[in-house]
Amino acid sequence: MLEIRPNCEHCGKNLPNTSTEAMICTFECTYCRDCSLEVFENVCPNCTGNFVERPIRPSKEIEKYPASTKRIFKPKDLKKTNKLLDKFKHILPEKR
């Protein structure tokens, strides 16, 4: 089950369960749409995977299966990250 993390790991933006701006990679690294697509160009800076929209847990399930409240805030060094992005951004996710 997804943790539904509460914020963007890079900029700290709040991403509650109902957010349509939350994006995740296969390891559930969580970023806002701007960071994942504009800053990181659809390359997860942690695993080099791609991002997809994070699903919204239905309200009838959120009480029984609450979203995480643990904030993960690890802004990336963009100089180092850009080297990684340059290596992977032109490779389709299924070929990385």
The first five atom37 places (N, CA, C, CB, O) and aatype in JSON, in Angstrom:
{
  "aatype": [12, 10, 6, 9, 1, 14, 2, 4, 6, 8, 4, 7, 11, 2, 10, 14, 2, 16, 15, 16, 6, 0, 12, 9, 4, 16, 13, 6, 4, 16, 18, 4, 1, 3, 4, 15, 10, 6, 19, 13, 6, 2, 19, 4, 14, 2, 4, 16, 7, 2, 13, 19, 6, 1, 14, 9, 1, 14, 15, 11, 6, 9, 6, 11, 18, 14, 0, 15, 16, 11, 1, 9, 13, 11, 14, 11, 3, 10, 11, 11, 16, 2, 11, 10, 10, 3, 11, 13, 11, 8, 9, 10, 14, 6, 11, 1],
  "atom_mask": [
    [1, 1, 1, 1, 1],
    [1, 1, 1, 1, 1],
    [1, 1, 1, 1, 1],
    [1, 1, 1, 1, 1],
    [1, 1, 1, 1, 1],
    [1, 1, 1, 1, 1],
    [1, 1, 1, 1, 1],
    [1, 1, 1, 1, 1],
    [1, 1, 1, 1, 1],
    [1, 1, 1, 1, 1],
    [1, 1, 1, 1, 1],
    [1, 1, 1, 0, 1],
    [1, 1, 1, 1, 1],
    [1, 1, 1, 1, 1],
    [1, 1, 1, 1, 1],
    [1, 1, 1, 1, 1],
    [1, 1, 1, 1, 1],
    [1, 1, 1, 1, 1],
    [1, 1, 1, 1, 1],
    [1, 1, 1, 1, 1],
    [1, 1, 1, 1, 1],
    [1, 1, 1, 1, 1],
    [1, 1, 1, 1, 1],
    [1, 1, 1, 1, 1],
    [1, 1, 1, 1, 1],
    [1, 1, 1, 1, 1],
    [1, 1, 1, 1, 1],
    [1, 1, 1, 1, 1],
    [1, 1, 1, 1, 1],
    [1, 1, 1, 1, 1],
    [1, 1, 1, 1, 1],
    [1, 1, 1, 1, 1],
    [1, 1, 1, 1, 1],
    [1, 1, 1, 1, 1],
    [1, 1, 1, 1, 1],
    [1, 1, 1, 1, 1],
    [1, 1, 1, 1, 1],
    [1, 1, 1, 1, 1],
    [1, 1, 1, 1, 1],
    [1, 1, 1, 1, 1],
    [1, 1, 1, 1, 1],
    [1, 1, 1, 1, 1],
    [1, 1, 1, 1, 1],
    [1, 1, 1, 1, 1],
    [1, 1, 1, 1, 1],
    [1, 1, 1, 1, 1],
    [1, 1, 1, 1, 1],
    [1, 1, 1, 1, 1],
    [1, 1, 1, 0, 1],
    [1, 1, 1, 1, 1],
    [1, 1, 1, 1, 1],
    [1, 1, 1, 1, 1],
    [1, 1, 1, 1, 1],
    [1, 1, 1, 1, 1],
    [1, 1, 1, 1, 1],
    [1, 1, 1, 1, 1],
    [1, 1, 1, 1, 1],
    [1, 1, 1, 1, 1],
    [1, 1, 1, 1, 1],
    [1, 1, 1, 1, 1],
    [1, 1, 1, 1, 1],
    [1, 1, 1, 1, 1],
    [1, 1, 1, 1, 1],
    [1, 1, 1, 1, 1],
    [1, 1, 1, 1, 1],
    [1, 1, 1, 1, 1],
    [1, 1, 1, 1, 1],
    [1, 1, 1, 1, 1],
    [1, 1, 1, 1, 1],
    [1, 1, 1, 1, 1],
    [1, 1, 1, 1, 1],
    [1, 1, 1, 1, 1],
    [1, 1, 1, 1, 1],
    [1, 1, 1, 1, 1],
    [1, 1, 1, 1, 1],
    [1, 1, 1, 1, 1],
    [1, 1, 1, 1, 1],
    [1, 1, 1, 1, 1],
    [1, 1, 1, 1, 1],
    [1, 1, 1, 1, 1],
    [1, 1, 1, 1, 1],
    [1, 1, 1, 1, 1],
    [1, 1, 1, 1, 1],
    [1, 1, 1, 1, 1],
    [1, 1, 1, 1, 1],
    [1, 1, 1, 1, 1],
    [1, 1, 1, 1, 1],
    [1, 1, 1, 1, 1],
    [1, 1, 1, 1, 1],
    [1, 1, 1, 1, 1],
    [1, 1, 1, 1, 1],
    [1, 1, 1, 1, 1],
    [1, 1, 1, 1, 1],
    [1, 1, 1, 1, 1],
    [1, 1, 1, 1, 1],
    [1, 1, 1, 1, 1]
  ],
  "atom_positions": [
    [[0.84, -1.17, 0.0], [0.0, 0.0, 0.0], [0.89, 1.24, 0.0], [-0.96, -0.01, 1.22], [1.89, 1.29, 0.72]],
    [[0.54, 2.22, -0.81], [1.31, 3.46, -0.88], [1.25, 4.22, 0.45], [0.78, 4.35, -2.01], [0.23, 4.21, 1.14]],
    [[2.37, 4.86, 0.78], [2.41, 5.67, 1.99], [1.6, 6.97, 1.84], [3.86, 6.0, 2.34], [1.09, 7.49, 2.83]],
    [[1.49, 7.48, 0.63], [0.89, 8.79, 0.37], [1.64, 9.84, 1.2], [-0.66, 8.79, 0.72], [1.1, 10.41, 2.15]],
    [[2.87, 10.06, 0.84], [3.74, 11.01, 1.56], [3.2, 12.43, 1.43], [5.2, 10.93, 1.04], [2.63, 12.79, 0.39]],
    [[3.38, 13.25, 2.48], [2.7, 14.55, 2.56], [3.36, 15.75, 1.89], [2.52, 14.86, 3.94], [2.81, 16.85, 1.92]],
    [[4.53, 15.56, 1.28], [5.21, 16.74, 0.73], [6.19, 16.36, -0.39], [5.95, 17.49, 1.84], [6.56, 15.2, -0.56]],
    [[6.58, 17.4, -1.13], [7.62, 17.24, -2.15], [8.96, 17.12, -1.45], [7.61, 18.45, -3.16], [9.3, 17.95, -0.6]],
    [[9.72, 16.11, -1.81], [11.02, 15.88, -1.18], [12.04, 16.97, -1.53], [11.57, 14.53, -1.59], [13.0, 17.17, -0.79]],
    [[11.84, 17.66, -2.64], [12.81, 18.67, -3.06], [12.45, 20.08, -2.58], [12.92, 18.67, -4.57], [13.29, 20.74, -1.96]],
    [[11.24, 20.54, -2.84], [10.9, 21.92, -2.47], [10.06, 22.04, -1.2], [10.15, 22.57, -3.6], [9.87, 23.13, -0.68]],
    [[9.56, 20.91, -0.71], [8.8, 20.92, 0.53], [7.31, 21.25, 0.38], [0.0, 0.0, 0.0], [6.6, 21.31, 1.38]],
    [[6.85, 21.45, -0.83], [5.44, 21.79, -1.06], [4.53, 20.73, -0.45], [5.15, 21.94, -2.57], [4.8, 19.53, -0.57]],
    [[3.46, 21.16, 0.19], [2.48, 20.23, 0.75], [1.77, 19.48, -0.36], [1.47, 20.97, 1.64], [1.31, 20.08, -1.34]],
    [[1.67, 18.17, -0.21], [1.0, 17.31, -1.18], [0.07, 16.35, -0.43], [2.04, 16.51, -2.04], [0.37, 15.16, -0.3]],
    [[-1.05, 16.87, 0.07], [-1.97, 16.0, 0.8], [-2.54, 14.92, -0.1], [-3.1, 16.83, 1.42], [-2.37, 14.95, -1.32]],
    [[-3.21, 13.97, 0.49], [-3.8, 12.86, -0.25], [-4.61, 13.32, -1.46], [-4.68, 12.05, 0.67], [-4.59, 12.65, -2.5]],
    [[-5.3, 14.42, -1.35], [-6.17, 14.9, -2.42], [-5.45, 15.7, -3.5], [-7.26, 15.73, -1.85], [-6.08, 16.16, -4.45]],
    [[-4.15, 15.87, -3.37], [-3.4, 16.68, -4.34], [-3.35, 16.0, -5.71], [-1.97, 16.93, -3.83], [-3.1, 14.8, -5.82]],
    [[-3.59, 16.8, -6.73], [-3.45, 16.3, -8.1], [-2.07, 16.67, -8.66], [-4.57, 16.88, -9.0], [-1.8, 16.42, -9.84]],
    [[-1.22, 17.25, -7.83], [0.12, 17.65, -8.25], [1.2, 16.68, -7.8], [0.44, 19.02, -7.72], [2.37, 16.87, -8.14]],
    [[0.85, 15.66, -7.05], [1.84, 14.72, -6.52], [2.26, 13.71, -7.59], [1.29, 13.99, -5.3], [1.42, 13.15, -8.29]],
    [[3.54, 13.51, -7.68], [4.12, 12.55, -8.63], [5.01, 11.61, -7.82], [4.93, 13.28, -9.77], [5.64, 12.02, -6.84]],
    [[5.07, 10.33, -8.25], [5.92, 9.35, -7.58], [6.69, 8.53, -8.6], [5.07, 8.43, -6.67], [6.3, 8.41, -9.76]],
    [[7.8, 7.96, -8.14], [8.55, 7.01, -8.96], [8.24, 5.61, -8.45], [10.11, 7.3, -8.92], [7.4, 5.46, -7.56]],
    [[8.87, 4.62, -8.98], [8.61, 3.24, -8.59], [8.95, 2.95, -7.13], [9.37, 2.31, -9.48], [8.42, 2.0, -6.56]],
    [[9.83, 3.74, -6.53], [10.18, 3.57, -5.12], [9.39, 4.52, -4.22], [11.67, 3.78, -4.92], [9.67, 4.63, -3.03]],
    [[8.42, 5.19, -4.8], [7.54, 6.12, -4.11], [8.23, 7.4, -3.65], [6.92, 5.45, -2.93], [7.74, 8.08, -2.75]],
    [[9.36, 7.74, -4.27], [9.92, 9.06, -4.04], [8.81, 10.02, -4.47], [11.29, 9.3, -4.83], [8.18, 9.8, -5.51]],
    [[8.58, 11.05, -3.71], [7.43, 11.93, -3.94], [7.89, 13.35, -4.22], [6.47, 11.9, -2.74], [8.63, 13.95, -3.43]],
    [[7.44, 13.88, -5.34], [7.77, 15.25, -5.74], [6.52, 15.91, -6.3], [8.92, 15.26, -6.79], [5.6, 15.24, -6.75]],
    [[6.5, 17.24, -6.26], [5.4, 17.97, -6.89], [5.58, 17.89, -8.41], [5.34, 19.46, -6.39], [6.66, 17.54, -8.89]],
    [[4.55, 18.2, -9.12], [4.6, 18.13, -10.59], [5.71, 19.03, -11.14], [3.24, 18.54, -11.19], [6.44, 18.63, -12.04]],
    [[5.84, 20.25, -10.6], [6.87, 21.17, -11.1], [8.27, 20.6, -10.93], [6.78, 22.52, -10.37], [9.06, 20.61, -11.87]],
    [[8.58, 20.09, -9.74], [9.92, 19.53, -9.52], [10.15, 18.29, -10.37], [10.12, 19.2, -8.05], [11.21, 18.16, -10.99]],
    [[9.18, 17.39, -10.41], [9.41, 16.14, -11.13], [9.53, 16.32, -12.64], [8.3, 15.18, -10.85], [10.32, 15.64, -13.29]],
    [[8.75, 17.24, -13.2], [8.78, 17.4, -14.67], [9.63, 18.56, -15.16], [7.38, 17.58, -15.18], [10.24, 18.48, -16.22]],
    [[9.67, 19.65, -14.4], [10.45, 20.82, -14.84], [11.89, 20.77, -14.31], [9.76, 22.12, -14.37], [12.83, 20.94, -15.08]],
    [[12.06, 20.53, -13.02], [13.4, 20.53, -12.44], [14.15, 19.24, -12.79], [13.33, 20.7, -10.91], [15.29, 19.28, -13.23]],
    [[13.49, 18.09, -12.6], [14.15, 16.8, -12.79], [13.85, 16.15, -14.14], [13.74, 15.86, -11.7], [14.35, 15.06, -14.43]],
    [[13.07, 16.8, -14.97], [12.81, 16.38, -16.35], [12.4, 14.9, -16.47], [14.04, 16.62, -17.19], [12.86, 14.18, -17.36]],
    [[11.53, 14.47, -15.55], [10.98, 13.11, -15.54], [12.03, 12.02, -15.28], [10.3, 12.83, -16.86], [11.88, 10.88, -15.72]],
    [[13.09, 12.4, -14.56], [14.11, 11.44, -14.13], [14.22, 11.56, -12.61], [15.51, 11.71, -14.84], [14.63, 12.6, -12.1]],
    [[13.86, 10.5, -11.91], [13.97, 10.54, -10.45], [15.45, 10.69, -10.07], [13.36, 9.25, -9.8], [16.28, 9.9, -10.51]],
    [[15.77, 11.71, -9.28], [17.18, 11.92, -8.91], [17.72, 10.86, -7.97], [17.33, 13.28, -8.26], [18.92, 10.82, -7.7]],
    [[16.86, 9.99, -7.47], [17.3, 8.93, -6.57], [17.55, 7.61, -7.3], [16.28, 8.71, -5.47], [18.55, 6.94, -7.06]],
    [[16.62, 7.24, -8.19], [16.72, 5.91, -8.83], [16.8, 5.97, -10.36], [15.53, 5.07, -8.42], [16.98, 4.92, -10.99]],
    [[16.68, 7.12, -10.96], [16.68, 7.39, -12.41], [15.44, 6.86, -13.12], [17.91, 6.77, -13.04], [15.39, 6.86, -14.35]],
    [[14.44, 6.43, -12.36], [13.17, 6.02, -12.96], [12.36, 7.23, -13.38], [0.0, 0.0, 0.0], [12.78, 8.37, -13.19]],
    [[11.19, 6.98, -13.93], [10.31, 8.07, -14.35], [9.28, 8.35, -13.26], [9.61, 7.73, -15.69], [9.22, 7.64, -12.25]],
    [[8.48, 9.37, -13.48], [7.42, 9.74, -12.54], [6.06, 9.51, -13.15], [7.57, 11.21, -12.12], [5.87, 9.61, -14.36]],
    [[5.11, 9.19, -12.29], [3.7, 9.07, -12.67], [2.88, 9.8, -11.62], [3.26, 7.56, -12.8], [3.34, 10.05, -10.51]],
    [[1.64, 10.15, -11.99], [0.76, 10.8, -11.03], [0.48, 9.85, -9.87], [-0.57, 11.24, -11.7], [0.2, 8.67, -10.07]],
    [[0.57, 10.39, -8.67], [0.24, 9.57, -7.5], [-1.27, 9.46, -7.4], [0.85, 10.16, -6.2], [-1.96, 10.47, -7.51]],
    [[-1.8, 8.27, -7.18], [-3.25, 8.14, -7.04], [-3.74, 8.78, -5.74], [-3.65, 6.66, -7.08], [-2.98, 8.97, -4.8]],
    [[-5.01, 9.11, -5.72], [-5.65, 9.67, -4.54], [-6.41, 8.55, -3.85], [-6.61, 10.86, -4.9], [-7.24, 7.88, -4.46]],
    [[-6.12, 8.35, -2.57], [-6.83, 7.32, -1.81], [-8.26, 7.79, -1.58], [-6.1, 7.01, -0.46], [-8.46, 8.9, -1.08]],
    [[-9.25, 6.98, -1.91], [-10.65, 7.38, -1.74], [-10.96, 7.76, -0.29], [-11.57, 6.26, -2.2], [-10.44, 7.16, 0.64]],
    [[-11.82, 8.74, -0.12], [-12.14, 9.25, 1.21], [-12.7, 8.16, 2.12], [-13.14, 10.39, 1.11], [-12.49, 8.2, 3.33]],
    [[-13.41, 7.19, 1.55], [-13.96, 6.12, 2.38], [-12.87, 5.2, 2.94], [-14.96, 5.3, 1.57], [-13.11, 4.45, 3.88]],
    [[-11.66, 5.26, 2.36], [-10.55, 4.41, 2.81], [-9.51, 5.17, 3.65], [-9.88, 3.79, 1.62], [-8.71, 4.54, 4.35]],
    [[-9.51, 6.49, 3.58], [-8.45, 7.27, 4.22], [-8.46, 7.15, 5.74], [-8.57, 8.72, 3.82], [-7.4, 7.23, 6.36]],
    [[-9.61, 6.97, 6.34], [-9.65, 6.79, 7.8], [-9.05, 5.46, 8.2], [-11.08, 6.9, 8.33], [-8.28, 5.38, 9.16]],
    [[-9.39, 4.42, 7.48], [-8.89, 3.09, 7.78], [-7.41, 2.95, 7.4], [-9.72, 2.03, 7.05], [-6.64, 2.28, 8.09]],
    [[-7.03, 3.59, 6.29], [-5.66, 3.54, 5.78], [-5.16, 4.97, 5.58], [-5.59, 2.73, 4.43], [-5.12, 5.46, 4.46]],
    [[-4.78, 5.63, 6.67], [-4.4, 7.04, 6.57], [-3.11, 7.29, 5.78], [-4.25, 7.61, 7.95], [-2.23, 6.43, 5.69]],
    [[-3.05, 8.48, 5.21], [-1.83, 8.91, 4.52], [-0.73, 9.14, 5.55], [-2.09, 10.19, 3.68], [-1.01, 9.42, 6.72]],
    [[0.5, 9.03, 5.12], [1.64, 9.26, 6.01], [1.68, 10.72, 6.45], [2.96, 8.87, 5.31], [1.28, 11.62, 5.71]],
    [[2.18, 10.95, 7.64], [2.4, 12.31, 8.13], [3.9, 12.6, 8.23], [1.72, 12.51, 9.52], [4.3, 13.71, 8.58]],
    [[4.72, 11.6, 7.92], [6.17, 11.76, 8.0], [6.67, 12.53, 6.78], [6.87, 10.37, 8.1], [6.56, 12.06, 5.65]],
    [[7.21, 13.7, 7.04], [7.73, 14.54, 5.96], [9.16, 14.13, 5.62], [7.67, 16.03, 6.34], [10.0, 13.97, 6.5]],
    [[9.42, 13.96, 4.33], [10.78, 13.68, 3.85], [11.19, 14.89, 3.03], [10.85, 12.33, 3.0], [10.59, 15.19, 2.0]],
    [[12.22, 15.57, 3.49], [12.68, 16.79, 2.81], [14.18, 16.65, 2.59], [12.35, 18.08, 3.65], [14.98, 16.83, 3.51]],
    [[14.55, 16.34, 1.35], [15.95, 16.15, 0.97], [16.21, 16.9, -0.33], [16.29, 14.64, 0.82], [16.34, 16.27, -1.39]],
    [[16.3, 18.24, -0.27], [16.57, 18.99, -1.51], [17.84, 18.5, -2.19], [16.68, 20.5, -1.22], [18.83, 18.19, -1.53]],
    [[17.79, 18.43, -3.49], [18.93, 17.91, -4.26], [19.9, 19.02, -4.63], [18.44, 17.2, -5.52], [19.5, 20.17, -4.84]],
    [[21.16, 18.67, -4.71], [22.19, 19.56, -5.22], [22.0, 19.55, -6.74], [23.67, 19.11, -4.79], [22.31, 18.56, -7.4]],
    [[21.5, 20.64, -7.28], [21.14, 20.66, -8.7], [22.34, 20.53, -9.63], [20.41, 21.93, -9.01], [22.18, 20.06, -10.75]],
    [[23.53, 20.94, -9.2], [24.72, 20.75, -10.02], [24.98, 19.25, -10.24], [25.95, 21.42, -9.36], [25.21, 18.81, -11.37]],
    [[24.94, 18.5, -9.16], [25.16, 17.05, -9.25], [24.0, 16.38, -9.98], [25.34, 16.44, -7.85], [24.21, 15.49, -10.81]],
    [[22.8, 16.81, -9.67], [21.61, 16.21, -10.27], [21.57, 16.45, -11.78], [20.34, 16.77, -9.62], [21.15, 15.57, -12.53]],
    [[21.99, 17.62, -12.22], [21.95, 17.92, -13.66], [22.85, 16.98, -14.46], [22.38, 19.36, -13.9], [22.53, 16.65, -15.6]],
    [[23.96, 16.54, -13.88], [24.82, 15.57, -14.57], [24.06, 14.25, -14.76], [26.13, 15.33, -13.77], [24.13, 13.63, -15.82]],
    [[23.35, 13.84, -13.73], [22.55, 12.62, -13.81], [21.43, 12.77, -14.84], [21.97, 12.28, -12.44], [21.19, 11.87, -15.64]],
    [[20.76, 13.92, -14.8], [19.66, 14.17, -15.74], [20.15, 14.14, -17.18], [19.0, 15.51, -15.45], [19.51, 13.55, -18.05]],
    [[21.29, 14.77, -17.42], [21.84, 14.79, -18.79], [22.1, 13.39, -19.31], [23.14, 15.6, -18.82], [21.98, 13.13, -20.51]],
    [[22.45, 12.49, -18.41], [22.73, 11.11, -18.81], [21.46, 10.32, -19.15], [23.5, 10.4, -17.7], [21.47, 9.46, -20.03]],
    [[20.35, 10.61, -18.44], [19.15, 9.78, -18.57], [17.92, 10.42, -19.2], [18.79, 9.3, -17.27], [17.02, 9.7, -19.62]],
    [[17.85, 11.73, -19.27], [16.61, 12.37, -19.7], [16.21, 12.07, -21.16], [16.75, 13.85, -19.52], [15.04, 12.17, -21.51]],
    [[17.16, 11.71, -21.99], [16.86, 11.42, -23.39], [16.64, 9.92, -23.65], [17.98, 11.93, -24.28], [16.45, 9.5, -24.79]],
    [[16.68, 9.14, -22.59], [16.45, 7.7, -22.7], [15.03, 7.43, -22.19], [17.54, 6.86, -21.87], [14.67, 7.85, -21.09]],
    [[14.23, 6.74, -22.98], [12.87, 6.42, -22.56], [12.92, 5.64, -21.25], [12.13, 5.62, -23.65], [13.81, 4.82, -21.06]],
    [[11.96, 5.87, -20.35], [11.96, 5.18, -19.06], [12.08, 3.67, -19.18], [10.7, 5.51, -18.32], [12.78, 3.04, -18.38]],
    [[11.42, 3.08, -20.16], [11.46, 1.62, -20.29], [12.82, 1.11, -20.79], [10.37, 1.16, -21.24], [13.06, -0.1, -20.81]],
    [[13.7, 2.02, -21.18], [15.03, 1.63, -21.68], [16.15, 2.0, -20.7], [15.3, 2.3, -23.04], [17.32, 1.69, -20.94]],
    [[15.8, 2.66, -19.58], [16.85, 3.1, -18.63], [17.42, 1.95, -17.85], [16.29, 4.14, -17.67], [18.3, 2.15, -17.02]]
  ]
}
